[in-house]
């Protein structure tokens, strides 16, 4: 197999961005076995310097017709060790780019989503001497399970702590890095569902940075460079490639318009690109079933402390944003007045999936009386 070089990418604080890619390192490899999803033998890792002692190690997530970036967020603590949030697949390239930053000391499993927890066991085999591993509650799957405390753990690796639901109380155990971070955890467990939905959001107090995984996203106006490690350059540069990739990733239909440019040709893309938002799929699946819990979580996060930027697990980061901006991304929870401009018919795919879930009793029903798309506009 051909050898490849790690990529280091520099990223400005706010979008639009400039990127500089260098590839002058000794080849170290992009294979991992067994992978959960493609890329299978050429899983590239790009490292983005985010400033304020934070980095993103980005890989590509591909399944079915969905392709998107997924990242590990790394923060250097005051003692010089690394806090690693959501470790991705530990290829030789990934590990080299991580090791250049300092010693790995603390690992966080930030949510229950499969793509963020599946690589953790493989990562910890590469880094068996970390000082702590903390996870959100409610993990379940073939990758292990854990309830609300460490005693319930059936994870295939040692877990040192489970984040408490909501805001931590003085009586709750604290992670060893708690002096630098605050955190709030969403936990929704409905009996009809296959398992709980859980995500922790972290406030890195020294850098005034909010660190999320799936809570919010910011869709840039072009595909990141890593797409060309899986798709050929002509494909990535083709008209409509990026809008279609975005729409498939957030589960909106590929409705075409008659306007010019990507926004005019793909109106659904225009509705989600270039702003902080809650991904439509999470609005339709998670929020529609537990709007009260999500609303409380958003309120808790907004009151956690001051921040002026957000780093996310997908799409673009860092994003210039304040607690008020974060709260505004969830304004639909309080009624239709501030609903984002996603037209009614563009919710058809997610509506259809919710109908399938309800008809076949595949999960909890949408909460009666709550309309996650209230106030959407009809296409004229």
N, C-alpha and C positions, 0 to 999 in steps of 0.2 A: 504494500500500500504506500502511496505517496506520503512523504513527510510534509508537515505544514508548520507554519510559524505562528506563535501567539500574536494577538493584536492588542496594542494599547491605544485607547481612544480618548482624546481630550474633549470635554463637553462644556460649553458655556453655561452660565447659571440659568438663563431663561431662553425660551424659544422665541424667534427662530435661532437655530444653533449653527455653529461651525464645528466641524470634526476634523481631526488630524489623525490619520492611521499610519503607524509605523510597523514594519515587519522585519526586524533585524535580529531576532533572537534565534538561539539554537532550536531546531525542530524538537518538539516534545510530544506530539500525538494528540489525536482527537477522538480516539475510540473509547467506548465504555460498554461493558457487558454485564448483565443484559439491559439494554435500554427499554424504557417504557413506550416511547414513541419516537418516530424519526426526528432528526437525522440519526442514522444508525452507525455509520462508520466515519462520518466527517462532521462531528458535532463541534462546531467552532465556539470559542469563547472570546468575547471582546470585553476589555476592561475600560470603563469610563471613569475618569477622575471627576468627582462631583464637587470638590472643594470642601473645606471645613472638616478635613480628616474623614471623608466619606468617599466610597467607591461603589460602582456597580459592576458586577461580572455578569455579562449578558450572554445567553444562549438562545437558540431558536426552538420554539415549540411547534410541532407540526402533527396534526392528526386529521384524518378525513380531508375536508376541504378548508380547514382552518390552519392558518399559519400566523404566529405572533411571537414577539420577543418575550422572554421571561428572564428575570434577573435575581441574582443574589445581591443583597445590600450589605456592605461591609463598613463598619465604623471602627476607627482606631480609638481605643479608650485612653484615659489619662495616664495609665501605667504602660502604654505602648503596645498592649496586646489587642487582638482583634475580636470584635463582636460580629458574628456572621449570622445574618438573618435569611432564612430560606435557602440553604445551600443547594445548588444545582449539581448536575452530574460531574463527578470529580475526574475528568479526563486529565491527561498529563498537562495539557495546555492550561486548563482551569487551575490546577494546583500550583503550577509555576507562577501564574499571574497573581494568585492569592498569596503564595509564600513570599513574594517580593515585598508585600506590604507589611509583614511582621508575623509574629507567632499567633496561631489561632487558639483562642482561649475559651470562648463562649459561643454556643450554638443555640439558635432560636428556630423552632418550628412554628411559623406565625399563623397558620390557618389549617383547616381540614381539607382544603382542595387537593385533589390527588396529585396534580402536577407539582405542587409545592412540597409535599411530604414524601413522595416516592423516592427521591434521590438521597434522603437523609441517612439511611442505613449504610449505603455505599460510601457516602462522604465520611461518616464516623469511622469506618474501617480504615480510611486513609489518615484520619486524625483521631487515633484512639486515646490520646492523652489530654483532651480538652478538659477544662476545669468545670464546666457546667453545660447541661443540656436542659432547656426549658421549652415547654410546648403549650399550645392552647388546649383546653379540655375538649373532650368529645371526639378524639381520633378514633377512626374505625376503618377497617379494610384489611386486605391481605398484608398490608404493610404494618399491621399492629393496631392495638386499641388501647385507649386510656379514658377514664371517666373524668371526675372532677378533682381527683387527687392522685398523688404518686402511688399510693397503696393499690390503686386499681390498675396499674400499668401492666399491659401485656405487649409492650413494645419490644422489638428485637434488639434494643440497645438500652443502656441505663438512662433513665430520665431523673433529673435532679429536682425538677419543680414543674408545677402546672399553674398557669396564670389563673387567678381568681376571676370569676365572672363579674363584669362591670368594673368598678373602681376598687383597687386593693384596700383592704382594711388593715388597721395596725396589727391585728391578730394573725393576718395571713403571712405565710412564709414569703421572703423576698429573695430575688436573685442577687448574686454577688455584685452585679453591675447597676443595682437600683439607685445608687447615688447620682448616676449620670442620666438615667432614663426614668420617665414616668410612662404608664401604659394603661390602656382600657381594653376590655375584652368583650366582644359580642359572643353570646352563646344562645343558640336556639335549638331546642330539642323537642320535636313534635312526634308523637307516637306513630303517625302514619308514614313518616319518612324513613328512608333506609338508615339514616344516622344524623347526628347533629350537624349544624352549620356553626362554625366558630372562626373568628378572626381577631387577632390582637393588633392594635395600633400603638406605636411607640413615639414618644416625644423625647428626642435627644436634646436635653436642656442646654448643654454648653453651646451647641450650634444653632439652636432655635429651628430644628428640622423635625418635621412630622414624617414618620416612616410607616408606610402602609404596604399592603400586598395587593389585594383585589378591591379595596374599599372604593377607590376612585381611580380614574385614568385621565390622561391627556393625550389625545391623538394628534401627532404631528402631521405636517402637510406632505411628507414624503417618507418612503421606507428607509429604515436604518441600514447602514452598510452590511450588517451581518446577513441580510437576506440574500446577498450575492454569493454566500458560501453554500447555499442549498439550491437556489434557482439561478439559472444563467443570467448574465447581464442584460441580454435582450428581453428576457421575460420580465425582469424587475423594472426595466425602463419602458415597457409597453404601456400604451395608453389604457387607463382603467385598472392596471394591476393593483396599485395601492388602494384606491377606493374599494375595490371588490374584496381585497384582503381584510380591510378594516370592517366592512359590513358583515363578512362571514365570521370574523372573530367576535363581534358583539351581538350576533344573531339577529341582524336586520336583513330584510329581503333585498335582492339586487334589482331594485326598481330604477329604471333609467329615466332621465328627464331630457328636455330638449335644449337646455342651456349650454353655455360654453365652459370649458375647463372641467376639472374633476368635480367641483362643487355643483356646477350646472348640470353636468351629465349624470351625476349620482346624488340626487337630493338627500338621500338618507345619510350619506357620507358628510354632506355639508351641515347636517344637523348635529353631528357629534364631533366634528374636527375642530381643533383649535380652542378648546375650552375644557375646564375641569368638569367632569361629570361622573355620575354613577353609571356603570355599564348597564345597558338595557336588559341584558340577560339576568343580572342580579336584581334589578327592579322587579322583573316579572316573576322570578322564581323565589328568591329569598325574601325580599321586602314585601311582596304581595301576601306572603303567608305569616309574617310576623312584623308588621309595620311598627307596632308599639315598641318592641325590643330594639329594632333598628333606630327608631327615633331617639330612644333613651341613650343608646350608644353614641349617636352623633352628638347629642347634647353634652354627654360626658367628655367626649374628645374635644369639642369646641371650647370647653371650660378648663381643660387640663393645663393650659399655659400658653404663652405667646410663641408663635412660630411665624416665619416668613417664607418658608418653602416646604414643598412636599416631595418626597421620593416614593415612587410606586413600584410595584412588581411587574408592570407591563407598560408597553408603549413608551412615552417620553418622560424623562426626569433629568434634573430636578425642575419643579414647577414653582414659579413665584405664586404664593398663595398664603392667606392668613386664616385664622379660625373662622372669620365671617365667610370667606370664600369656600372653605370646606363645608360649612353648614348650608350654603346656598346650593351646593351640588345635590343636596337631598331635599330641596324645597318642596318637591312633589309630595312628600310625606304629609304635608300640612294643607294640601288642597291644590286645585288646578291653576291658581292665579299665576304662579311662577313656573309653570310647566315648561320644560325645554321644547324646542321646536321640532319634535319628532311627530310627523303627521300620523293620523289614526291608522291608515292602511299599512304603515310600516311596522306596526305592532302585530300584524297578522300572523307571522311565523311563530312568535312567542305565545300569542293567544292560542294558536293551534296546538302547540306543545302542552300548554296548560289544560286544554280540553282533553287531550289524550291522557294526561295524568289523572284528571278527574274521572273520565269515563271508565278507565281501567283500574282505578283505585291504586295507582302507582306511587302515591305520596299524599301529603297533607293537602287539603283544598286551600284555595285562595281565601283569605279572611273575608267573611261576609261584610259588605258595606264599604270595603276599601277597593278603590279603583286605581291601580298603579299607573294608569295612563290617562287619568282624568284631565280634561282640558285640552287633549290633543286636537289638532286641526285637520279638517278634511281637505283633501286635495281639490283645488278649484278647477 
